[in-house]
């Protein structure tokens, strides 16, 4: 399982446009076969900071995702909305059974 956290520092003047663009990215990504989770979260206590939490079946699923039209389109325009470089952290993980 691949887990990705992508943090966006969004220009307040472009926040509405950013959120509208994210709708198609999220919908397209959630529909991908190898996707388990693809959700955008707003940071509590930090204005205009969002984190995309992604969980993918495996590395192959992330590679397929990175080539999709909805992803490449967003990446090409992301700098228009951001006030800082995109922060991306990727992890490998396995599902735990909690008792």
TIVEXKOL-835773 format. One record per residue: residue number from 1; residue in one letter; chain; y, x, z of N, C-alpha, C, CB in turn. Coordinates in Angstrom, 2 decimals. Glycine has a CB too. Layout:
BEGIN
ATOM resi resn chain      ny      nx      nz     cay     cax     caz      cy      cx      cz     cby     cbx     cbz
ATOM  NUM    a     A       Y       X       Z       Y       X       Z       Y       X       Z       Y       X       Z
...
//
This chain:
BEGIN
ATOM resi resn chain      ny      nx      nz     cay     cax     caz      cy      cx      cz     cby     cbx     cbz
ATOM    1    x     A   -1.17    0.86    0.00    0.00    0.00    0.00    1.24    0.91    0.00    0.00   -0.98    1.24
ATOM    2    x     A    2.20    0.56   -0.82    3.46    1.30   -0.91    4.56    0.41   -0.33    3.78    1.72   -2.40
ATOM    3    x     A    5.35    0.98    0.58    6.45    0.26    1.22    7.74    0.98    0.85    6.27    0.18    2.80
ATOM    4    x     A    8.72    0.23    0.37   10.01    0.81   -0.03   11.13    0.07    0.67   10.20    0.75   -1.57
ATOM    5    x     A   12.07    0.83    1.21   13.30    0.28    1.76   14.45    0.86    0.95   13.46    0.61    3.31
ATOM    6    x     A   15.18    0.00    0.27   16.34    0.42   -0.52   17.59   -0.19    0.12   16.20   -0.03   -2.04
ATOM    7    x     A   18.51    0.67    0.54   19.71    0.21    1.24   20.91    0.28    0.31   19.96    1.05    2.51
ATOM    8    x     A   21.62   -0.84    0.25   22.80   -0.98   -0.61   24.05   -1.14    0.24   22.64   -2.19   -1.57
ATOM    9    x     A   25.06   -0.33    0.00   26.38   -0.49    0.61   27.25   -1.10   -0.48   26.97    0.90    1.15
ATOM   10    x     A   27.51   -2.39   -0.34   28.12   -3.17   -1.42   29.63   -3.26   -1.26   27.52   -4.58   -1.45
ATOM   11    x     A   30.32   -3.09   -2.36   31.76   -3.27   -2.41   32.07   -4.73   -2.06   32.34   -2.89   -3.83
ATOM   12    x     A   32.86   -4.99   -1.02   33.14   -6.37   -0.62   33.71   -7.23   -1.76   34.10   -6.38    0.54
ATOM   13    x     A   34.49   -6.63   -2.63   35.08   -7.37   -3.74   34.03   -7.78   -4.78   36.17   -6.54   -4.41
ATOM   14    x     A   32.86   -7.14   -4.75   31.82   -7.44   -5.74   30.55   -8.01   -5.10   31.47   -6.17   -6.52
ATOM   15    x     A   30.65   -8.40   -3.84   29.46   -8.87   -3.13   28.84  -10.11   -3.77   29.82   -9.17   -1.69
ATOM   16    x     A   29.65  -11.06   -4.16   29.12  -12.28   -4.76   28.39  -11.98   -6.07   30.26  -13.29   -5.01
ATOM   17    x     A   28.96  -11.12   -6.89   28.32  -10.74   -8.15   27.02   -9.99   -7.87   29.27   -9.87   -9.00
ATOM   18    x     A   27.05   -9.09   -6.90   25.85   -8.35   -6.49   24.73   -9.32   -6.10   26.16   -7.40   -5.32
ATOM   19    x     A   25.06  -10.28   -5.26   24.05  -11.24   -4.80   23.50  -12.09   -5.95   24.65  -12.15   -3.72
ATOM   20    x     A   24.35  -12.45   -6.88   23.88  -13.20   -8.05   22.93  -12.37   -8.91   25.08  -13.66   -8.90
ATOM   21    x     A   23.25  -11.09   -9.09   22.39  -10.20   -9.86   21.05  -10.00   -9.15   23.08   -8.85  -10.09
ATOM   22    x     A   21.09   -9.97   -7.83   19.87   -9.75   -7.07   18.90  -10.92   -7.21   20.20   -9.53   -5.60
ATOM   23    x     A   19.40  -12.12   -7.45   18.52  -13.29   -7.57   17.48  -13.09   -8.67   19.33  -14.55   -7.84
ATOM   24    x     A   17.93  -12.63   -9.85   16.97  -12.44  -10.94   16.06  -11.24  -10.68   17.71  -12.26  -12.27
ATOM   25    x     A   16.58  -10.21  -10.05   15.75   -9.05   -9.70   14.65   -9.46   -8.72   16.61   -7.92   -9.11
ATOM   26    x     A   15.02  -10.19   -7.68   14.06  -10.62   -6.67   13.02  -11.55   -7.30   14.77  -11.32   -5.50
ATOM   27    x     A   13.46  -12.54   -8.05   12.52  -13.50   -8.65   11.54  -12.79   -9.59   13.28  -14.59   -9.42
ATOM   28    x     A   12.06  -11.92  -10.43   11.19  -11.21  -11.36   10.21  -10.29  -10.65   12.02  -10.40  -12.33
ATOM   29    x     A   10.68   -9.63   -9.62    9.83   -8.69   -8.88    8.76   -9.41   -8.08   10.68   -7.83   -7.94
ATOM   30    x     A    9.12  -10.53   -7.47    8.14  -11.30   -6.71    7.04  -11.86   -7.60    8.83  -12.44   -5.96
ATOM   31    x     A    7.33  -12.06   -8.86    6.36  -12.61   -9.80    5.39  -11.54  -10.34    7.08  -13.27  -10.97
ATOM   32    x     A    5.67  -10.29  -10.08    4.80   -9.22  -10.59    3.46   -9.23   -9.86    5.49   -7.85  -10.43
ATOM   33    x     A    2.41   -8.93  -10.61    1.06   -8.99  -10.08    0.85   -8.11   -8.85    0.08   -8.59  -11.15
ATOM   34    x     A    1.39   -6.92   -8.84    1.14   -5.98   -7.74    2.10   -6.11   -6.57    1.21   -4.60   -8.26
ATOM   35    x     A    2.99   -7.09   -6.61    3.96   -7.25   -5.53    3.38   -8.06   -4.38    5.23   -7.91   -6.05
ATOM   36    x     A    3.63   -7.60   -3.17    3.23   -8.31   -1.96    4.46   -8.90   -1.28    2.46   -7.37   -1.00
ATOM   37    x     A    5.54   -8.11   -1.18    6.80   -8.55   -0.58    7.95   -7.94   -1.38    6.88   -8.14    0.94
ATOM   38    x     A    8.98   -8.73   -1.62   10.21   -8.24   -2.25   11.33   -9.13   -1.74   10.12   -8.25   -3.84
ATOM   39    x     A   11.97   -8.72   -0.64   12.97   -9.54    0.02   14.23   -8.74    0.33   12.41  -10.14    1.31
ATOM   40    x     A   15.37   -9.37    0.11   16.66   -8.76    0.42   17.12   -9.26    1.78   17.72   -9.10   -0.67
ATOM   41    x     A   17.54   -8.32    2.64   18.01   -8.64    3.99   19.41   -8.09    4.20   17.04   -8.08    5.06
ATOM   42    x     A   20.26   -8.88    4.83   21.61   -8.43    5.18   21.55   -7.80    6.55   22.64   -9.62    5.16
ATOM   43    x     A   22.17   -6.65    6.71   22.18   -5.94    7.98   23.01   -6.70    9.00   22.71   -4.52    7.81
ATOM   44    x     A   22.50   -6.80   10.20   23.25   -7.42   11.30   24.24   -6.39   11.83   22.28   -7.94   12.44
ATOM   45    x     A   25.48   -6.79   11.94   26.51   -5.89   12.49   27.08   -4.89   11.51   25.94   -5.16   13.63
ATOM   46    x     A   26.65   -4.94   10.27   27.20   -4.03    9.26   27.60   -4.86    8.05   26.17   -2.91    8.86
ATOM   47    x     A   28.89   -5.03    7.87   29.37   -5.81    6.74   28.97   -5.14    5.43   30.88   -5.99    6.81
ATOM   48    x     A   28.52   -5.94    4.49   28.25   -5.52    3.13   27.12   -4.49    3.00   29.49   -4.97    2.53
ATOM   49    x     A   26.21   -4.48    3.95   25.04   -3.60    3.86   23.80   -4.48    3.76   24.95   -2.63    5.10
ATOM   50    x     A   22.99   -4.20    2.75   21.77   -4.96    2.49   20.60   -3.99    2.34   21.92   -5.86    1.22
ATOM   51    x     A   19.43   -4.45    2.72   18.22   -3.65    2.51   17.19   -4.49    1.79   17.65   -3.14    3.86
ATOM   52    x     A   16.67   -3.93    0.70   15.57   -4.54   -0.01   14.29   -3.98    0.60   15.64   -4.26   -1.56
ATOM   53    x     A   13.44   -4.87    1.09   12.15   -4.48    1.63   11.10   -4.85    0.59   11.86   -5.17    3.02
ATOM   54    x     A   10.40   -3.84    0.13    9.39   -4.03   -0.91    8.03   -3.57   -0.39    9.77   -3.25   -2.20
ATOM   55    x     A    7.01   -4.31   -0.70    5.64   -3.89   -0.42    4.85   -4.12   -1.70    5.01   -4.68    0.80
ATOM   56    x     A    4.19   -3.05   -2.15    3.44   -3.08   -3.40    1.98   -2.74   -3.13    4.03   -2.09   -4.43
ATOM   57    x     A    1.11   -3.29   -3.93   -0.34   -3.08   -3.79   -0.68   -1.59   -3.82   -1.10   -3.81   -4.91
ATOM   58    x     A   -0.08   -0.85   -4.77   -0.40    0.57   -4.92    0.68    1.26   -5.76   -1.81    0.77   -5.56
ATOM   59    x     A    0.52    2.55   -5.95    1.49    3.32   -6.72    1.59    2.84   -8.16    1.13    4.80   -6.70
ATOM   60    x     A    0.48    2.42   -8.73    0.50    1.90  -10.10    1.41    0.68  -10.21   -0.93    1.55  -10.55
ATOM   61    x     A    1.36   -0.20   -9.22    2.22   -1.40   -9.23    3.69   -1.02   -9.18    1.88   -2.32   -8.05
ATOM   62    x     A    4.03    0.02   -8.42    5.44    0.44   -8.37    5.86    1.05   -9.69    5.67    1.45   -7.21
ATOM   63    x     A    4.95    1.77  -10.34    5.27    2.38  -11.63    5.51    1.30  -12.68    4.14    3.32  -12.08
ATOM   64    x     A    4.69    0.26  -12.67    4.89   -0.86  -13.60    6.22   -1.54  -13.31    3.72   -1.88  -13.49
ATOM   65    x     A    6.51   -1.78  -12.03    7.77   -2.41  -11.62    8.97   -1.62  -12.12    7.84   -2.54  -10.10
ATOM   66    x     A    8.92   -0.30  -11.97   10.05    0.55  -12.35   10.36    0.52  -13.84    9.79    1.96  -11.92
ATOM   67    x     A    9.45   -0.01  -14.64    9.66   -0.10  -16.09   10.01   -1.51  -16.56    8.43    0.38  -16.81
ATOM   68    x     A   10.04   -2.47  -15.65   10.31   -3.86  -16.05   11.77   -4.03  -16.45    9.96   -4.83  -14.93
ATOM   69    x     A   11.99   -5.03  -17.29   13.35   -5.30  -17.75   14.27   -5.69  -16.60   13.34   -6.40  -18.79
ATOM   70    x     A   13.81   -6.54  -15.68   14.67   -6.97  -14.58   15.05   -5.80  -13.67   13.98   -8.06  -13.76
ATOM   71    x     A   14.15   -4.84  -13.48   14.47   -3.68  -12.65   15.39   -2.70  -13.37   13.18   -2.97  -12.22
ATOM   72    x     A   15.07   -2.35  -14.60   15.90   -1.37  -15.31   17.30   -1.91  -15.57   15.24   -0.99  -16.64
ATOM   73    x     A   17.42   -3.21  -15.81   18.73   -3.82  -16.00   19.57   -3.70  -14.72   18.58   -5.31  -16.40
ATOM   74    x     A   18.96   -3.99  -13.58   19.70   -3.89  -12.33   20.09   -2.44  -12.04   18.86   -4.46  -11.17
ATOM   75    x     A   19.18   -1.51  -12.20   19.47   -0.10  -11.92   20.63    0.39  -12.78   18.22    0.77  -12.16
ATOM   76    x     A   20.67   -0.04  -14.03   21.73    0.39  -14.94   23.11   -0.09  -14.49   21.45   -0.12  -16.35
ATOM   77    x     A   23.17   -1.22  -13.79   24.46   -1.76  -13.38   24.74   -1.61  -11.88   24.53   -3.21  -13.75
ATOM   78    x     A   23.81   -1.10  -11.11   23.94   -1.06   -9.64   25.19   -0.34   -9.17   22.73   -0.40   -9.04
ATOM   79    x     A   25.57    0.74   -9.81   26.72    1.52   -9.35   28.02    0.71   -9.41   26.87    2.77  -10.19
ATOM   80    x     A   28.06   -0.34  -10.23   29.25   -1.19  -10.31   29.51   -1.92   -8.98   29.10   -2.21  -11.44
ATOM   81    x     A   28.47   -2.13   -8.19   28.57   -2.94   -6.98   28.60   -2.12   -5.70   27.42   -3.89   -6.91
ATOM   82    x     A   28.27   -0.85   -5.77   28.07   -0.05   -4.57   29.24    0.84   -4.22   26.85    0.78   -4.72
ATOM   83    x     A   29.41    1.07   -2.91   30.46    1.98   -2.43   29.88    3.30   -1.97   31.23    1.33   -1.29
ATOM   84    x     A   28.56    3.43   -1.99   27.87    4.66   -1.61   26.59    4.74   -2.44   27.55    4.70   -0.06
ATOM   85    x     A   26.04    5.93   -2.56   24.78    6.04   -3.32   23.67    5.19   -2.69   24.33    7.52   -3.39
ATOM   86    x     A   22.83    4.66   -3.53   21.69    3.88   -3.09   20.77    4.77   -2.26   20.93    3.28   -4.31
ATOM   87    x     A   20.34    4.27   -1.11   19.41    5.01   -0.25   18.03    4.40   -0.40   19.89    4.98    1.26
ATOM   88    x     A   17.05    5.21   -0.82   15.70    4.71   -1.01   14.73    5.55   -0.20   15.32    4.72   -2.51
ATOM   89    x     A   13.91    4.86    0.60   12.85    5.52    1.37   11.54    4.84    1.00   13.12    5.44    2.92
ATOM   90    x     A   10.52    5.65    0.72    9.21    5.11    0.35    8.16    5.63    1.32    8.85    5.48   -1.10
ATOM   91    x     A    7.20    4.74    1.62    6.16    5.06    2.59    4.82    4.58    2.05    6.47    4.42    3.96
ATOM   92    x     A    3.75    5.20    2.48    2.43    4.64    2.25    1.99    4.01    3.55    1.41    5.74    1.76
ATOM   93    x     A    1.19    2.97    3.46    0.75    2.29    4.66   -0.54    1.56    4.43    1.81    1.34    5.16
ATOM   94    x     A   -1.07    1.07    5.50   -2.25    0.22    5.43   -2.07   -0.94    6.39   -3.55    1.02    5.75
ATOM   95    x     A   -2.64   -2.04    6.04   -2.52   -3.23    6.87   -3.33   -3.05    8.14   -2.97   -4.48    6.11
ATOM   96    x     A   -2.72   -3.40    9.27   -3.39   -3.30   10.56   -3.82   -4.68   11.02   -2.47   -2.64   11.62
ATOM   97    x     A   -4.93   -4.74   11.68   -5.37   -5.98   12.29   -4.93   -5.96   13.73   -6.92   -6.16   12.16
ATOM   98    x     A   -4.08   -6.91   14.09   -3.57   -6.98   15.46   -4.37   -8.01   16.24   -2.06   -7.33   15.47
ATOM   99    x     A   -4.70   -7.66   17.46   -5.46   -8.64   18.27   -4.69   -9.07   19.49   -6.78   -8.06   18.69
//
